[in-house]
């Protein structure tokens, strides 16, 4: 409780009521006594009282007391009349720096009309918008200073707004779809057709360079492949002789205990060893995980990351591996590449809960949802939203299991059955989404110390058979002693 911006009292109020003195129109007190008298009652005006239902701080309450409650923070200005239409851009602010691409723009339009946006004289957006607030994505294909001109044509005429920006084009274009008929033609006079389909969300100017080189096959005569597995997260401890020699160049490496790898050593001819750059192509799959290609630098005896890639559906993809002569060729004219299905760097900002790891850097995830009891008791829509969010994000986050770590409800009393209704509705969201889950019951869900009534609702709403059915078909199963196992 805050009085004139100062915190005067705070306490846990679960299952406690505010005692009222009905002889006083507005009475707020923090304790009551066995004589039914209030301790330190407050009897001011209702507009002096702020009851916070969301997070708040003493600093914010002090700000409200200084600037809002005394009536001087907001003043009513004289009405102004403007002729014609208006278009106002709210964000981004003028002179802002944005990433080149589709830039979100918000603003206000006084009258319905056709809004056209031009960039350096070229029309990049045109659409009829209703009067009121708007939010649009405007393609900004620029690098450096740029100016967007917004024109609105309405029944009242034309109005314009200008938005100067600085665009940074730091992201590479998406990998285009490539098709060719190289495998179907042969001979010295053969021609190869290459079809390139850009993969862009807007009309982006892209500069492309095409290289044509003879394809040199890798065979047992010039190539050796070594395979292995390591529990290490990074490949820094591997060497060109790690693992064991494979009897085949076309090899599949799998492991359930660590990160699989392949080390490919290629013997170069005298002519090849004099080239400034080497271009290797690898096609395969790492499931939904990232596969990276590293080159062994003989000068420093270390692996250097060349490129990486993945496919969210687990399909095959191609790595375009380019390495320079100075960083790759050994004195005996060999180049050694490492194909690695593991991390390329250790996770950064592990304490930043808003920074999610990239899905291609892990195989599966477990969602931990503890102590929802106060939501279930007081605001069941919140626990529903919480479980719905987990279900909606399950595929993107590779959620293989949701663990509710106890205190799903707050009280197991017979008078509190509505809490189990709320918990049942929330858990059903996971079941409908086919997301496996388990609950480790807490002391708020049942109680052995008081009476048998405290164990009535748990087996009624959540019998063990319900949990046995949850992981069916997911790889998880319930084993002996009710342990959850994975095949």
N, C-alpha and C positions, 0 to 999 in steps of 0.2 A: 504494500500500500504506500502510495506517495502523497505527501501533503505539500502543496506549493512547490512541487518539483523535488522534494527531499524524501528519500525512502525512510519511512517511519516504522514499518513492520513487514515481516515475511515469515511464512510458516507453511508446512505441508498441510493441505486442507482436505485430503482424501477422507471421505466418510465423516466430515465435520460440517456443521451448518452454522450459518451466521445468525446469531440471536437478535431478534428485533424487539424494539420497544414501540408498541403500537400507539403510545401516547405522543410520539414525536414523528412528524411526517417523514423525515429522512434521518435515519439513525444507522450508523455503521460502527461496529465495535469489534475488537479482535478476540476477546475472551468473555466468557460469562461465568458467573460464580454459582455456588450452590444456593445462593439467595436470589437467583435470577436477576442479578443486577449486572449491567454492562460495566466492563472495565474500560475507562477512557473513551467514552462515546464521542463521535464526531457529529455535530448537528449543524452543518453548514448548508449552503445552497447546492442543488443537484448539479449545476454546471461547474462546480469546483471538484467534482468527483470523476475520476477516470478509471474505469474497470477494464483491465487489459486481458484480452483473451488470446493474445499472441505474444511472441517474444518481445521484450522491451528492456531498456537499460535505464539506470538512474540518469545518465547523461541526456538521453532522449526526453525523459520526463521533465528534467530541468529546462531543456530547450522549449518544450511545450509551455511550461509555466511562464517563461520569459517572453515568448514571442506569439503564442496563440491565445492563451487564456486571458490576457489583458486586453484583447481586442484590437491591438495595433498592428498585427502582422498582415492582415488582409484589409484592403480598403476598396471601396466601390468607386470606380472612376466614372467620369461623365460618358454617356453613350456617344459613339461616333458613327456617322453614316458614310459609307464608301460607295461610290458608283462603280458599275461594272463587276466583273468577276475577279477572283483572286486565287492564286495557287501559291502555297507556302510549303517549303521543304523543311522538314523537321530534322531528319538525319539522313546521311551523315552531315556533320557540320561543315561549313565552308573551310577550305584549306586542309581538310582531313586527308590522311593517308589511308588508302584502301588497297586491297589485293585485287589485281586485275582479274576479271571474270564477271560473274553475275553479282552485282553489288545491290544489297537490299536498300531501298529508299523508301522512307515514310514521309507523309506530309498531309496537308489539308487542301481540299478543293471546295470553293464556295458554291459552285453550281455544277450540275452534271454536264460533261462535255468530253470531247476527244482530246486526250493528252498525248502529245508527241514529244519524244526526247531525241535530241541530236547530239552527237559527239564529233567535234571538228567538222561540222557541216553534214555528216552522214546520219541518217535516221536509224536509230538503234532500238526504238520502242514506239509503238503506237497502239492505243487502246482507249475505248470509251470507259470513263470512270464515273461513278456516282458521286454526288456531292457528299462531303464529309471527309473523314480520314481515309487514307489509302496506304497500302504497302505493296510495292512492286519490286521486281528484280530487273535491274537495268544492266545490260552487257557493256562492260567497259574494257575494250581491247586496246590498251595503251600502256606505255611504260614511261612514267614521268608526269609532268604537268598536263592536266586535261581539264576541259570545262564542259559540263553537261548543261544544255539549254532545255528547259521544260516549257512547252507551249500548251496552253489549254484553250480550245475553241468551244465557247458556250453560246447560248442564245443572247448573251449580253456582249459578245465580242471576244477578242483574243487577249490573253494575259500571259506573261512570261515570268520565269524565275531562272536565275543562273546559279550554278553550283560548281565553283572551282575546286578541283581535287588534285591529289598526287597519287598516281597509280603505280604500284610495285608489281611487276610481272616476274615473281620469283619461282613460281611453280611450273614444272615442265608440263607440256600437253599430255593428255591421256594417250596410252598406247593405242595406235590405230589398228583396225582390223586389216590384216594382210593376207592376200591370196596370190599364189603364183602357180605356174605350170612347169616349173623347172624339172620335176621328176618325170614328166611325160615327154620331154624332148631330149635329143642328144645330137652329137655331130658338131663339126667345126663351124657350120653355118646356122646352127640352131638359134632361134630367138625365144626369149622368155618374156611372158606377159606378167606384169606385176600390178595387182589391183590394191589400191590403198583407200580405205574408208576412214576418215578422221572420226574420232569418238569425242565430241565436244558438246557441251550443253548450249552453246550459242555459236554464232558465226565468228569464229576466232581465226585471225591471220596466223598461219603456221608456216614456218620455213622448214623444208625437209631436204635432206641430203641422201642420195641413193648411191650405194657402192655395189659394183659388180666384180666379184672375184671368183676364180675357180674353186670348187669345193674339193678339199683334200680329205679323203676318208681316213679315219683312225682305225688301224688294224692291230693285230697282235704283234706285228713286226715293229711298229713304232710307238706302241702305247701299252702301258701297264696300269691296271686298276687295283687299288688296295681298298678293303672294306673293314669297318669296325664300328664299335659303339663305345661311347664314353659317358660317364655320369656328369661330366663338367658342363656348365651352362654355356661357356665360350670355348672356342677351339684353340686357345692360345698355347695349351700344353701339347698339342699334336705336332708331329714332325712329318716330313715326306715319307718316312719309313714306318709310320704307325699303322696298326691294323695288319691284316694278312692279305696276301696276293690272291686275287680272284681268278678263277679259271676262265671267266668270260668277261668281255667288255660290256655286254648288255646285262647289267646286274641290278637287282632290287635289294635295297638295304632296309631292314625293319628292326625295331626294338621296342620292347615294353619297359625296359629297365633304364634307358638313357637316350642319348641323342645319337642316331646313326650318321655315318659319314662315308664318303667315297673320296679317295685320293687318286687323281689321274695324272700320271707322268707321261709326257709326250717327248719323243726324241725327234729333234729337228734336223733337216738336211743343212748343208752348208749355205745354200741359197736362202732357205727359210730363216736361218739364224741371223741373217743380215737385215731382215726387215725391221722397220721401226715399230710396228704394231702388229699384234696377233689378235685374231677374231675367232672366238670359239662359240659354238651354239650348243646348248643343252636343252633337251626336251624331256619332261618327266612330271612327276607329281610328288608333293610332300603332304598329301591329304589336304587339310585346310591350313597346314602350318607353312611358315616361311622357309624357303630354300635359298641359301646364299652361296655365292661362288667367291672363293678366295684364291689369291695367287701367292706362292711362296717367293719372297724376296730374298735371293741368296746374299745380297749385300748386308742385310741386317738380320738374316735368319729368322724372319717373322712372317706371319700370314698377313696379307693386306686385303681388305674387303674390296671386291671388284663390282659386284652387283647382287641384287636379291629380288625375289618375287614370290607370289603365291596366287592361289585361286580359292575364293571363299566357298566354292562348291566342291572343292577337292578334285577338279579336273586337271588335265595336263596343261602345262604352259611352257613357254620357252624363255630361257635366260640368254641374253645377248651379252657375252663376256668379252670385253676388250682390255687387253693388257699391253703395256709398253715393253720394249726390249730391255731397257736398263733395269727395270724392276722385276724381271721374270727369268731371263735366260742365264743358265749356269755356265761355268767354263766348259763343261762337257756337252753343251748345246741341248739342254733339256728345259722344259717348262712344266712346273707342277701346279695343278689346280686342286682345290679342296671344295667338294660339294657337301654342304653342311645343313642339316635340318635341326637348327637350334637358334639360340639368340645371337644377334649380331652385336649387341651391347647389353650391359646390365641395366635393369629397369631404373629409370630416372624418377626423381621426386616421388619415392615410394610413400611418403607421408601425405601427398596431395590426393585427397579422396576424390576430387573432381577430375583428376587426370587418369582416365582409364587406359590400361595397356592395350596395345593393338591386338585384335583377335588372332592374327596370324602368328603371334608370339607365344600362344599357349594352346594346349590341346583341349582342355575342358575347364570349367569353372564351377565353383560351389558358392551359392548365395547364402549368406549368413543373416538370418532375421531374428534377432533376440528381443525378448521383453516387450511384447506388443500389448501387455495387459491393460494399460491405461487407455490405449486406443480402443480396444475391444469393449472396455467398460463404458467410456464416455463418448467417443467419436468413432463408432464402427465404420463409418464411411472412409476414414483414414486408413485403417488396416486393409479395407477392400482395395483402395487405391494403391496401397503399398504392394499387395500381392498381385494386383493387376499389372503394375509396372514390372514386377519380376517376371511375370508370364509373358508380357509383350516383348521384353528384352532378352528372353531366354535364347532364341536362335542367334541373335547378333552376338551375345556374350558367351555362347557355347555352354549355357548352364546345364550341367549334368545332374545336379542335385541341389535342392533347397533345404536348408537346415533351420528349423525354428527351434532355437536353443532354450526353450523353456519359458514359462509364464505367458502362454498364449492368451490366457484369461487372467482376470485379477482375483476373483473370488469364486470358490466352488460351492457356495451356500445354496440351499434350495431356493432361496428368495432371489438368487442372481442367475437363474437359468437363461435369461436373455443374453448373457455374455457368451454362452456356449452356442446359442443361435447365431450370434455375430461371428464367432470363430468358425463355425461350420460353413457359413457363407463365404468367408475369406478363403478358407482352405479349398473349397470347391472350385475356386477360380483356377488354382494350380491343377486340380484334377481334370477340369474341362480342357485345359491347355496341354494335357499329357506331360506335365513337368513333374518328375519324381521328387518326393519330399519325405522328410521325417520330422518328428517332433520329439524333443527330449523334455519330458514334462518337468515343470518346476513346482516349487512349493506353493505358488499361487493357484496352480491348476488342481491340486488335490492335497489333502492333509491327513496324515495318519495319526496325528497327535490328539485330535479333539473328538471326533465322532465319525461314525460310518457314513453319515449323510454327506460328508465332504468328499466321498468317492462315488457318488451316484452318477454324476453327469459325464465323467470322463469315459467310462466304458459304454455309456449309452450313445454318446455322440461320436466317439472316436474308438471304436473297438479295434483290436489289433488286426483283424481281417482287412480293415480299411487301409492300413499301411502296407500290408502284404500286397494289395492290389495296385498300389501306387506305382511301384517300379517295374511292373510287368512289361517286358519288351524293351527295356532300356539298358540292359546289361547289369543293373543292380538286382539283387535278390536277397531275401531274408533267409539266413542260414540258421544253424543251431544256436540255441540260447538267444534267439531273436536279434542276432547280429546282422547288420546290413553289409553285404559283401558285393564285390564286383567281379564279373568274369573277365 
